[in-house]
Amino acid sequence: MDRSHETWPLVSILHYKDEINPTPEYQRYAVWSRRQQQLLMDSIYRGMDIPKLYLRELPKGSPFKYEAVDGQQRLRAVWEFFENNYALSSQDTTDLGGMTYQDLDMDTL
């Protein structure tokens, strides 16, 4: 079995969105609250270490290139933030609270 470890810049997760199946049959669906998503983005903004995402590369001919083995909730939180579906929390990220991704300087995250 081949294994590889790659580090991707955070924004690359957005570019791979259409290539990652976040809900293979063994995964549950989205369960994180908006608050949990905001806390993750606050952690990323502060440069805190967050758990790794584990993706499995799928065979050629599959509808997706990868599937999320672990990290589906984190993927969704990042995707939704980058799509401006929610703002950072004023409670946690006081200097940027209320800002969506489109409101931020490119160097902020």
C-alpha positions as CSV (number, residue, x, y, z in Angstrom):
1,M,0.0,0.0,0.0
2,D,1.4,3.4,-1.0
3,R,1.2,6.2,1.4
4,S,2.1,9.8,0.9
5,H,2.2,12.9,3.1
6,E,1.7,16.3,1.5
7,T,1.2,19.7,3.0
8,W,-1.2,21.9,1.1
9,P,-1.7,25.6,1.6
10,L,-5.1,26.3,3.2
11,V,-6.5,28.0,0.1
12,S,-5.8,24.9,-2.0
13,I,-8.6,23.1,-0.1
14,L,-10.9,25.4,-1.9
15,H,-9.4,24.6,-5.3
16,Y,-9.8,20.9,-4.7
17,K,-13.4,21.1,-3.5
18,D,-14.9,19.6,-6.6
19,E,-12.3,16.7,-6.4
20,I,-13.0,15.7,-2.8
21,N,-15.9,13.6,-1.7
22,P,-16.6,14.8,1.8
23,T,-19.2,12.1,2.5
24,P,-18.2,8.7,1.4
25,E,-20.7,6.0,2.6
26,Y,-18.8,5.5,5.9
27,Q,-18.9,9.2,6.8
28,R,-21.6,11.0,8.7
29,Y,-23.1,14.2,7.2
30,A,-22.4,17.8,8.3
31,V,-23.1,18.1,12.0
32,W,-20.9,21.0,13.2
33,S,-22.7,24.1,14.3
34,R,-21.9,27.5,12.9
35,R,-20.1,28.2,16.3
36,Q,-17.9,25.2,15.8
37,Q,-17.0,26.3,12.3
38,Q,-16.2,29.8,13.6
39,L,-13.9,28.4,16.3
40,L,-12.0,26.4,13.7
41,M,-11.4,29.4,11.5
42,D,-10.4,31.4,14.6
43,S,-7.8,28.7,15.4
44,I,-6.5,28.8,11.8
45,Y,-6.3,32.6,11.9
46,R,-4.3,32.5,15.2
47,G,-1.9,30.0,13.7
48,M,-2.9,27.1,16.0
49,D,-2.1,23.6,15.1
50,I,-5.3,21.8,13.9
51,P,-5.7,18.1,13.3
52,K,-4.6,16.8,9.9
53,L,-7.0,16.0,7.1
54,Y,-6.9,12.5,5.8
55,L,-7.8,12.0,2.2
56,R,-7.8,8.8,0.3
57,E,-6.9,8.9,-3.4
58,L,-9.5,7.1,-5.5
59,P,-9.0,5.0,-8.5
60,K,-9.1,6.6,-11.9
61,G,-12.6,6.8,-13.3
62,S,-14.2,7.6,-10.0
63,P,-16.4,10.7,-9.8
64,F,-13.9,12.3,-7.3
65,K,-10.2,12.2,-7.1
66,Y,-10.2,12.0,-3.2
67,E,-12.5,11.1,-0.4
68,A,-12.4,12.4,3.1
69,V,-11.4,9.7,5.5
70,D,-11.1,12.1,8.4
71,G,-11.7,15.8,8.5
72,Q,-15.0,16.2,6.7
73,Q,-16.4,18.7,9.3
74,R,-13.2,20.8,9.0
75,L,-13.3,20.7,5.2
76,R,-16.9,21.9,5.2
77,A,-16.1,24.7,7.7
78,V,-13.2,26.0,5.5
79,W,-15.2,25.7,2.3
80,E,-18.1,27.5,3.7
81,F,-15.9,30.3,5.1
82,F,-14.2,30.7,1.8
83,E,-17.6,30.9,0.1
84,N,-18.5,33.7,2.5
85,N,-21.3,31.7,4.1
86,Y,-20.4,33.0,7.5
87,A,-18.3,35.5,9.3
88,L,-15.7,35.2,12.0
89,S,-17.0,35.4,15.5
90,S,-16.7,38.8,17.3
91,Q,-16.5,36.8,20.5
92,D,-13.4,34.9,19.5
93,T,-11.7,36.8,16.8
94,T,-12.2,40.3,18.2
95,D,-10.0,42.1,15.7
96,L,-11.8,40.5,12.7
97,G,-15.1,39.6,14.2
98,G,-18.0,40.0,11.8
99,M,-15.8,39.7,8.7
100,T,-16.4,37.2,6.0
101,Y,-13.6,35.8,3.8
102,Q,-14.2,38.5,1.2
103,D,-13.7,41.2,3.8
104,L,-10.2,40.0,4.8
105,D,-6.9,41.0,3.3
106,M,-5.3,38.2,1.3
107,D,-2.4,38.0,3.8
108,T,-4.7,37.6,6.8
109,L,-5.3,33.8,6.6
